[in-house]
Amino acid sequence: MASDKIALTRGFLNYLRPQILLFLLQTLVFGAVYFLTRQESRVFTTAFQICLLLFILSSGIQFYLYTAKAKRAKSTQYAETDAFLSSDYIHEIYEENYMKLEETLLRKKQADIEKQSELMDYFSLWIHQIKTPLSAMSLVLQRQDEQTPQQRKLEQELIHVNDYIHLALNYLKLEETGKELEIEPVDVDAIIRSVLKKYAILFIYNKISLDFEPTNLVIQSDKKWVQVLIEQIISNSLKYTETGTIKITATPDQKLIIEDTGSGISKEDLPKIFEKGYTGLNGRLHDKSTGIGLFISRKITQRLNITLTIDSELGRGTQAIIDFSRKKTTLFE
């Protein structure tokens, strides 16, 4: 309150500055006339008192009007009669122009929202439609009697394409507002087995070993988003592990650990891996990273109120820790 009064007083003094300068100028003029004409001092005193009284009365009236305008400016409602209460015609013009600009801004915002909604609908439809020819290609490859190296390569690339499609679809879903979570008991082992089955071809063809110990984790969360999160972490491990092992374990305090012996992440890149579009050294060298996967993973953990920690060293592999314990309660924005 005190700061508001100080700001109001400072603003009024700036507003009153021309009148103060005019009053001082009048005082100087009266003083000069008194000095040059050698009139009695009471003439100068009387004139000064009259000017001072008029200045004080004028300042009081202007302060009252200025305070009223300030209160109306702070008000969340705007009455059409306010314009007629103001004695300042220029102020009325400003208020009218402000209302027009505000209306234009609201129309533009609404148009932007509708345009963004149309784009999301289009991309969502495109993503669903592109799945049909990809499924047909996968089916044709599976029906081949002999598996050539080229066919195996195509199968792996189809899996990557499907991953990118699902990544884009999940990104669109995360950007939608008002979507509620479906909280239910989630069997983490069942999700892991489903993901491993999906990527079985990549494990086999790339000769990557799997060390999976059943976690026996059952958590209260949204099953769909938990699966997307685990799938993204395992997909990253497969992407950057040319040879070696991917190990999946859990701790008694509900932490799921997924670690690999892949290329790892440099210390310089590690603080930035959750930024949207950031690919880092591995992405530039191997041309495999979109810079979206871990960004989406972080958003999922925020929505589910869990945490994801990445620990890595270049050339020595990566460890991802998903903490389902919910030790702190935070709000997803």
Buried (B, 14 or more C-beta within 10 A) or exposed (E): EEEEEEEBEEEBEEEBEEEEEEBEEBBEEBEEEBEEEEEEEEEBEEBBEEBEEEBEEEBEEBBEBBEEBBEBEEEEEEEEEBBEEBEEEEEBEEBEEEEEEEEEEEEEEEEEEEEEEEEBEEBBEEBEEBBEEBEEBBEEBEEEEEEEEEBBEBBBEBBBBBBEBBBBBBBBBBEEEEEEBEEEEBBBBEBBEEBBEBBEBBBEBBEBEEEBEEBEBBBEBBBBBBBBBBBBBBBBBBBBBEEBBBBBBBEEEBBBBBBBBBBBBBEEBBEEBBEEEBBBBBBEEEEEBBBBBBBBBBBBBBBBBBBBEBBBEBEEBBBBBBBBEBEEEEEEE
